[in-house]
Amino acid sequence: MWDDPVLGALTDEDTETARTALHTAQHAWDLRAATLSQGDAEGVRRLAPLLRAGPEDAGEEPAPPPLPRGSLPPHDSARWQQILTDLVAGRIPDVVFAEFTPDGLHVIRAAADRSGIPRQTDAGSTDWAALLPLLDGDAAPRRFRLAGGIGTQEPLDRAEFDTAVTQWLRTHPALTRARTLVILGRRSGWVLLDRAAGLLRSVHRASAELGPGPGEAASGNDGNDGNDG
């Protein structure tokens, strides 16, 4: 911070006000990530030691910032129906689905059998710890970081995240060979999951992106994340 040539030098009160505002914003951001990643008040309470503290005399707990809007792709039913029709009819050999979830990076290959029935197999999914050691260990801190939380532990460097994920995407056999790639996005506001999806778009061309289907909640948190229980 610099002195203002018109208003004069910063006072101790100015400095303290700025420090309080910064701490409040840091705590609110971590609280947002904790709320999104844990899903209930009890989960947030268990994660409290990881959150950056707000001002000591802040009074009531600040409300977390609202979740970003528009981070999920629309559910393009017509486009998806065309891809499925082409798969069943044998006009395309397979469809590769990619999705980033709190427990890992998922790649699924779907191909039609002789009867035209689509069958899916795992095509090389992996967990986050295989790419980034900081995401190893308990599920709660990992989810917190993937939701954008910074916290009091060693921070996850964004450049390191980008490098690790991009390298994995560029060298993944199923993704590099995919003629029909579909990106699935069913979670809103997860900062690093959104970031990973953006990296995928920059490396491979997607034929379609699908958000939550009709009747499927477009919420940030769900309870179907594999081993995250």
CORGILIN-V733623 format. One record per residue. N is the residue number from 0. D_CENTER is the distance of its C-alpha to the mean C-alpha in Angstrom with 1 decimal. Layout:
<<N;D_CENTER> <N;D_CENTER>>
This chain:
<<0;33.4> <1;36.8> <2;39.9> <3;40.4> <4;43.7> <5;44.6> <6;43.3> <7;44.2> <8;42.7> <9;39.8> <10;41.0> <11;39.8> <12;38.7> <13;36.6> <14;34.9> <15;34.2> <16;32.9> <17;30.4> <18;29.4> <19;29.0> <20;26.8> <21;24.5> <22;24.3> <23;23.7> <24;20.8> <25;19.2> <26;19.7> <27;18.4> <28;15.1> <29;14.8> <30;16.1> <31;13.5> <32;10.7> <33;13.2> <34;14.0> <35;10.6> <36;9.9> <37;13.5> <38;14.7> <39;18.3> <40;20.7> <41;21.8> <42;18.4> <43;18.0> <44;21.6> <45;21.0> <46;18.3> <47;20.6> <48;22.1> <49;18.9> <50;18.6> <51;20.5> <52;23.6> <53;24.8> <54;28.4> <55;30.9> <56;32.8> <57;29.9> <58;31.2> <59;28.9> <60;25.2> <61;23.4> <62;21.1> <63;17.5> <64;16.6> <65;15.8> <66;12.3> <67;11.8> <68;13.5> <69;13.5> <70;9.9> <71;10.7> <72;13.5> <73;16.7> <74;18.1> <75;20.8> <76;23.3> <77;26.0> <78;24.1> <79;22.8> <80;26.3> <81;27.8> <82;25.7> <83;26.6> <84;30.2> <85;30.3> <86;29.0> <87;31.6> <88;34.3> <89;33.7> <90;33.1> <91;29.9> <92;29.8> <93;26.3> <94;22.7> <95;19.7> <96;16.4> <97;13.1> <98;9.9> <99;6.7> <100;6.7> <101;7.0> <102;10.3> <103;10.2> <104;10.4> <105;12.8> <106;15.6> <107;18.3> <108;21.6> <109;23.8> <110;27.5> <111;30.4> <112;33.3> <113;36.9> <114;37.0> <115;34.1> <116;31.7> <117;28.1> <118;27.2> <119;23.8> <120;23.3> <121;20.6> <122;20.7> <123;19.2> <124;16.0> <125;15.2> <126;13.5> <127;11.5> <128;14.8> <129;16.6> <130;15.0> <131;14.5> <132;17.1> <133;15.6> <134;13.0> <135;16.1> <136;17.8> <137;17.1> <138;14.1> <139;14.1> <140;13.7> <141;11.0> <142;8.9> <143;10.1> <144;9.2> <145;5.5> <146;5.8> <147;7.9> <148;11.1> <149;13.9> <150;16.6> <151;19.9> <152;19.1> <153;18.9> <154;16.0> <155;13.6> <156;15.0> <157;12.8> <158;15.6> <159;15.6> <160;12.0> <161;12.8> <162;16.0> <163;15.0> <164;12.4> <165;14.9> <166;17.8> <167;16.4> <168;15.7> <169;19.2> <170;21.0> <171;19.6> <172;22.8> <173;21.5> <174;19.2> <175;22.0> <176;24.6> <177;22.8> <178;24.9> <179;22.8> <180;19.1> <181;16.9> <182;13.2> <183;11.8> <184;9.2> <185;9.8> <186;7.3> <187;7.8> <188;6.9> <189;3.6> <190;4.8> <191;4.1> <192;2.0> <193;4.6> <194;6.7> <195;7.0> <196;8.0> <197;10.3> <198;11.8> <199;12.6> <200;14.3> <201;16.2> <202;17.5> <203;18.3> <204;19.6> <205;18.1> <206;20.8> <207;18.7> <208;15.4> <209;15.3> <210;13.6> <211;14.9> <212;18.6> <213;21.6> <214;21.6> <215;18.0> <216;16.3> <217;13.5> <218;12.3> <219;9.2> <220;10.6> <221;12.6> <222;14.9> <223;14.7> <224;12.5> <225;15.4> <226;16.6> <227;14.6> <228;17.6>>
